[in-house]
Every structure is written in structure tokens, then in C-alpha cells.
């Protein structure tokens, strides 16, 4: 007579899929179904993989539970010169370092409010243009208002050459119009000349890591 026993097994494996933490090794939690044979008094090892895992398993039901339980952040941005886009990449790295999942999208890829569903946090970015937002980003913010963003974690960023108003406008919209829970770091503006420096990269990563940490 066989009894089905379900256990959780955690092991180390590289992450390769988009949206997964970009680390050499990271924990993946898997559900493993163990069929125990009381007649033989042992578990037979029929693991259908080359991994050298300890224990004896007869039937394996493998599913990475991080896909179910991992919190996920959307970094949505527009970039005119490429500098806000570079900031978005660094911020996404910081989110990954916090242990959260992240998806990086240009606002042109977001066609409706349904494309904003399924995330626990949102970081929006736009460069400052004539002391304000670009027209396409204003349109994006009206679209985002239709989404279910209330009480979600949020942050805002952007690059600038001298004034840097855009992140503040985005931040206030997310906090007061969308009623989101914003990072206490406030809006994040970075001069274009500093974006690709080591200090600029670390500042972006710290912003993403802090926001990702709010999801824990």
C-alpha cells in the first residue's frame, strides 16, 4: 500500500528566465510528491534529472513555487536619450537583488490597463522635458489611472540635464491620484551625466532594492 506524502524541497540552481533574480545561484523551492512504499520500507530513487539530490524518491511532481509566491515589480519607462532607460535597467537590477521578481517595459509596450495587472509594485520613469513630462508619458499616466494600483507599492524616477521635475510629478500622481504606497525615498532624479558612473549605477540599484524590500 502506498501513501502519498508531499514535502517541500529547496535546492540551489541558476536562474535564467526573464524576470528572475539575476544571480549566479538562487534558491528555488519545489514541490515534490513522494510515494512511500510501506511494503518495501524504503523510497526508490527515480528522479528524472541529472541533479545529485539526496533522498529516495519514486514519483516527482516538480513545480518552482517561487513563480507562485515571489512578489513582482513592474518598471515602466520612457527614454528620449537612453539615460532614463539605463536608469530603468539599473533599478531593475536592484529589485532583483532584493529578492523580488521584476519586469522591465517601455510604456509603448503597455496598450491597456490590463497590461498593468499582476504586479505588487510599480516604478515609473520619464525624463524631464521642458520642466515637465513628455506628452506620451502624460497619456500613459491617464491609462495607468484605470488600473488597480490602489495600495500597491510605488516609486518614480527619471534623468534630467538641469531641472528634474518629472519624477516628482509622477510620484505625486501615484501617491495622491492612484492612492499608492510610495517609497519613503521619494522621487528619484539623476543628472544624465551621472547615470553611467559607478555612483549613479549604485544609486539606481539602491532605489530598486529599497522598493523591492518593501514587498517582503
C-alpha positions as CSV (number, residue, x, y, z in Angstrom):
1,X,0.0,0.0,0.0
2,X,1.4,3.4,-1.0
3,X,0.9,6.7,0.8
4,X,1.3,10.0,-0.9
5,X,3.5,12.4,1.1
6,X,4.0,16.0,-0.1
7,X,7.1,17.8,1.0
8,X,8.9,21.0,0.0
9,X,12.5,20.7,-1.1
10,X,14.8,23.6,-1.6
11,X,18.0,23.5,-3.7
12,X,20.3,25.9,-5.4
13,X,20.1,26.4,-9.2
14,X,20.9,29.1,-11.7
15,X,18.2,31.4,-12.7
16,X,17.8,32.0,-16.5
17,X,14.2,33.1,-17.2
18,X,13.4,36.8,-17.7
19,X,12.1,38.3,-14.5
20,X,14.0,36.0,-12.2
21,X,16.7,37.3,-9.8
22,X,19.8,37.7,-11.9
23,X,22.2,35.9,-9.5
24,X,24.6,33.1,-10.2
25,X,22.8,30.9,-7.7
26,X,19.5,31.3,-6.1
27,X,17.0,29.2,-4.1
28,X,14.2,27.6,-6.0
29,X,11.5,25.9,-3.9
30,X,9.9,22.9,-5.5
31,X,7.0,20.7,-4.6
32,X,8.0,17.1,-4.6
33,X,5.4,14.3,-4.4
34,X,6.8,11.3,-2.6
35,X,5.3,7.9,-2.9
36,X,6.3,5.8,0.1
37,X,6.0,2.0,-0.2
38,X,5.4,0.6,3.3
39,X,5.9,-2.9,1.9
40,X,9.5,-2.3,0.9
41,X,10.1,0.1,3.8
42,X,12.1,2.5,1.6
43,X,11.8,5.0,-1.2
44,X,13.1,4.2,-4.6
45,X,15.1,6.8,-6.4
46,X,13.7,7.5,-9.9
47,X,14.5,11.2,-10.1
48,X,14.2,12.2,-13.8
49,X,17.1,14.7,-13.7
50,X,20.8,14.7,-13.6
51,X,20.9,16.6,-10.3
52,X,22.5,14.7,-7.4
53,X,19.9,15.1,-4.8
54,X,19.9,13.2,-1.5
55,X,17.0,11.1,-0.5
56,X,15.0,8.4,-2.3
57,X,12.1,9.5,-4.5
58,X,9.7,7.4,-6.5
59,X,7.5,10.0,-8.2
60,X,8.4,13.6,-8.6
61,X,5.9,16.5,-9.1
62,X,8.2,19.4,-9.8
63,X,6.9,23.0,-9.8
64,X,9.0,26.0,-8.7
65,X,6.9,27.7,-6.1
66,X,8.8,31.0,-6.4
67,X,6.6,31.5,-9.5
68,X,3.6,31.5,-7.2
69,X,4.9,33.3,-4.1
70,X,7.5,35.7,-5.5
71,X,6.5,39.3,-5.4
72,X,6.9,41.1,-8.7
73,X,7.6,44.7,-9.7
74,X,6.9,46.4,-13.0
75,X,9.4,49.0,-14.1
76,X,7.8,51.0,-16.9
77,X,9.6,53.9,-18.5
78,X,10.1,56.2,-21.5
79,X,13.6,57.3,-22.5
80,X,14.5,60.1,-25.0
81,X,18.3,59.9,-24.9
82,X,18.7,56.4,-23.5
83,X,19.7,57.7,-20.0
84,X,16.3,57.0,-18.3
85,X,16.3,53.6,-20.0
86,X,19.7,52.9,-18.5
87,X,18.4,54.0,-15.1
88,X,15.5,51.6,-15.5
89,X,17.9,48.7,-16.1
90,X,19.9,49.5,-13.0
91,X,16.8,49.9,-10.9
92,X,15.5,46.6,-12.1
93,X,18.8,45.0,-11.0
94,X,18.3,46.5,-7.6
95,X,14.8,45.0,-7.4
96,X,16.3,41.6,-8.3
97,X,18.9,42.0,-5.6
98,X,16.1,42.5,-3.0
99,X,14.8,39.0,-3.9
100,X,11.7,40.2,-5.8
101,X,10.9,39.5,-9.4
102,X,10.9,42.3,-11.9
103,X,9.7,43.1,-15.4
104,X,11.1,45.9,-17.5
105,X,8.8,47.5,-20.1
106,X,8.8,50.6,-22.3
107,X,5.5,52.4,-21.9
108,X,4.9,51.8,-25.7
109,X,4.5,48.1,-24.8
110,X,1.6,48.8,-22.4
111,X,-1.5,49.1,-24.5
112,X,-4.2,49.0,-21.8
113,X,-4.7,48.8,-18.1
114,X,-4.8,45.0,-18.3
115,X,-1.1,45.1,-19.1
116,X,-0.6,46.6,-15.6
117,X,-2.2,43.6,-13.8
118,X,-0.3,41.0,-11.9
119,X,2.3,43.2,-10.1
120,X,2.8,44.0,-6.5
121,X,4.9,47.1,-7.1
122,X,5.3,49.7,-9.8
123,X,8.2,52.0,-10.6
124,X,7.5,54.6,-13.4
125,X,10.2,56.6,-15.1
126,X,10.3,59.5,-17.5
127,X,13.0,62.2,-18.3
128,X,12.3,65.8,-17.5
129,X,11.3,67.6,-20.7
130,X,10.8,71.4,-20.6
131,X,10.4,71.2,-16.8
132,X,7.6,68.6,-17.1
133,X,6.7,65.2,-18.6
134,X,6.8,64.2,-22.2
135,X,3.4,64.1,-23.9
136,X,3.4,60.3,-24.3
137,X,4.1,59.8,-20.6
138,X,1.1,62.0,-19.7
139,X,-1.0,59.7,-21.8
140,X,0.4,56.7,-20.1
141,X,-0.4,58.1,-16.6
142,X,-4.1,58.6,-17.7
143,X,-4.0,54.9,-18.8
144,X,-2.4,53.8,-15.5
145,X,-5.2,55.6,-13.6
146,X,-7.6,53.0,-14.9
147,X,-5.6,50.2,-13.4
148,X,-6.0,48.7,-10.0
149,X,-3.0,50.4,-8.4
150,X,-4.5,51.5,-5.1
151,X,-2.4,50.4,-2.1
152,X,0.3,49.0,-4.3
153,X,4.0,49.8,-3.7
154,X,5.3,52.6,-5.9
155,X,8.3,54.7,-6.9
156,X,9.2,57.2,-9.6
157,X,12.5,58.1,-11.4
158,X,13.9,60.0,-14.3
159,X,17.0,61.6,-15.8
160,X,17.5,65.3,-16.5
161,X,20.0,67.8,-17.7
162,X,19.3,70.6,-15.3
163,X,15.9,70.8,-13.5
164,X,14.5,67.4,-12.9
165,X,10.8,67.9,-12.2
166,X,9.4,64.8,-13.9
167,X,10.0,62.2,-11.2
168,X,8.2,64.4,-8.6
169,X,5.2,64.9,-10.9
170,X,5.0,61.1,-11.4
171,X,5.5,60.4,-7.7
172,X,2.7,62.8,-6.7
173,X,0.4,61.3,-9.3
174,X,1.0,57.8,-8.0
175,X,0.6,58.8,-4.4
176,X,-2.4,61.2,-4.5
177,X,-4.3,60.2,-7.6
178,X,-3.7,56.5,-7.6
179,X,-3.5,56.2,-3.8
180,X,-0.4,54.0,-3.8
181,X,2.0,53.3,-1.0
182,X,5.1,55.2,-2.1
183,X,8.7,54.6,-1.1
184,X,10.0,56.9,1.6
185,X,13.0,57.7,-0.6
186,X,10.7,60.0,-2.6
187,X,11.1,60.7,-6.3
188,X,14.5,59.9,-7.8
189,X,16.1,62.3,-10.3
190,X,19.5,61.8,-11.7
191,X,21.6,64.0,-13.9
192,X,22.3,62.4,-17.3
193,X,26.0,63.0,-16.8
194,X,25.9,60.8,-13.7
195,X,23.8,57.9,-14.9
196,X,26.6,55.7,-16.2
197,X,29.0,56.4,-13.4
198,X,29.6,53.9,-10.6
199,X,27.8,56.2,-8.2
200,X,24.9,56.6,-10.5
201,X,24.5,52.9,-11.0
202,X,24.7,52.2,-7.3
203,X,22.1,54.9,-6.6
204,X,19.7,53.4,-9.1
205,X,20.3,49.9,-7.7
206,X,19.7,51.1,-4.2
207,X,16.4,52.7,-5.2
208,X,15.2,49.5,-6.7
209,X,16.5,47.4,-3.8
210,X,14.7,49.6,-1.3
211,X,11.4,49.4,-3.1
212,X,11.7,45.6,-3.6
213,X,12.4,45.3,0.1
214,X,9.0,47.0,0.8
215,X,7.4,43.9,-0.6
216,X,8.9,41.5,1.9
